[in-house]
Amino acid sequence: MPLDAVSLVQALAADGDDVEGLLVVGLDHERRVCGVAINPHHRALSFMKVWELEALLQELEACSLVVGLFPTGRVRQPTRHEVEAFVDLRSRAHRAQVPLDDCIVARGGRTWSLRELCTLSS
């Protein structure tokens, strides 16, 4: 069975403290993982630039991207600011024709989809 982006991020989150920073997962036209890039220095979506996503889309030869965010700190649901940062980045990426499907935030073995949270809050 092909690995999907959410399962990949959830598996890494379940491993505990081994992953830090930001993970970008490239998906092919069948929505299967076709590549992964890691940046241990980014700690929040607000640091991501659309040109970085565009370069990763090309480098991974992907049709769309999913970001996995592994911030440090206590276990808590993503804040409104984090959801709004995703909505803003996704909108700017869309204008640049870079499909950003979701951002999965992983803290302390728990995961949240920012796409789902922004749907719930609207």
C-alpha positions in Angstrom: 0.0 0.0 0.0 1.4 3.4 -0.9 2.4 5.7 1.9 0.4 9.0 2.2 1.7 12.2 3.6 -0.5 12.3 6.7 0.5 8.8 7.7 4.1 9.7 7.2 3.9 12.7 9.5 1.9 10.7 12.0 4.4 7.9 12.0 7.3 10.4 12.6 5.3 12.1 15.4 4.7 8.8 17.1 8.5 8.3 17.3 8.7 11.2 19.7 11.5 13.7 19.9 13.6 12.5 16.9 12.1 15.0 14.5 12.3 18.7 14.8 11.5 21.6 12.4 9.7 21.3 9.1 9.1 18.5 6.7 7.8 19.0 3.2 6.3 16.0 1.5 5.8 15.9 -2.3 2.8 14.0 -3.7 2.5 12.7 -7.2 -0.6 12.8 -9.4 -2.0 9.8 -7.6 -1.4 11.4 -4.2 1.4 9.1 -3.3 4.6 10.3 -1.6 7.2 11.0 -4.2 9.8 12.8 -2.2 10.6 14.5 1.2 12.6 17.5 2.2 13.6 18.4 5.8 14.5 21.8 7.2 15.3 21.5 11.0 15.7 25.3 11.3 12.1 26.3 10.4 9.9 26.1 13.4 6.7 27.8 12.1 4.9 28.3 8.8 5.4 32.0 9.0 9.0 31.5 8.1 8.1 29.6 4.8 8.3 31.5 1.6 6.3 30.7 -1.5 9.5 30.6 -3.6 10.8 27.9 -1.3 7.7 25.8 -1.8 7.9 26.4 -5.6 11.5 25.2 -5.6 10.6 22.1 -3.6 7.7 21.3 -5.8 10.0 21.2 -8.8 12.9 19.5 -7.0 10.6 16.7 -5.7 8.9 16.5 -9.1 5.6 16.7 -7.2 2.1 17.7 -8.2 1.3 19.0 -4.7 2.8 19.5 -1.2 2.0 18.7 2.4 4.0 20.3 5.2 4.7 18.5 8.4 5.5 20.9 11.3 7.3 19.6 14.4 7.5 22.5 16.8 9.0 22.2 20.2 7.2 23.0 23.4 4.2 21.6 25.3 1.5 19.6 23.7 -1.4 21.8 22.7 -3.7 22.3 19.8 -2.4 24.7 17.1 -3.2 28.4 17.8 -5.4 30.6 15.7 -2.2 32.3 14.5 -0.8 29.0 13.2 -4.1 28.3 11.4 -4.1 31.8 9.9 -0.4 31.4 8.9 -1.4 28.3 7.0 -4.4 30.0 5.3 -2.2 32.9 4.2 0.6 30.7 2.9 -1.8 28.4 1.1 -3.4 31.4 -0.5 -0.1 32.9 -1.6 1.1 29.5 -2.9 -2.2 29.1 -4.9 -1.6 32.4 -6.6 1.9 31.1 -7.6 0.3 27.9 -8.8 1.9 25.8 -6.0 -0.6 23.4 -4.6 -0.2 23.3 -0.8 -2.7 20.7 0.3 -2.3 20.7 4.1 0.0 21.3 7.1 0.1 18.6 9.7 1.3 19.9 13.1 2.8 17.3 15.4 3.3 17.9 19.1 4.1 15.3 21.7 2.8 12.4 19.5 -0.5 14.1 18.6 -1.2 15.6 15.2 -3.6 18.2 13.8 -4.5 19.1 10.2 -4.5 22.9 9.8 -6.7 22.5 6.7 -9.3 20.8 8.8 -8.9 23.3 11.6 -9.4 26.3 9.2 -12.5 24.6 7.9 -13.9 24.1 11.4 -13.3 27.7 12.4 -14.9 29.3 9.3 
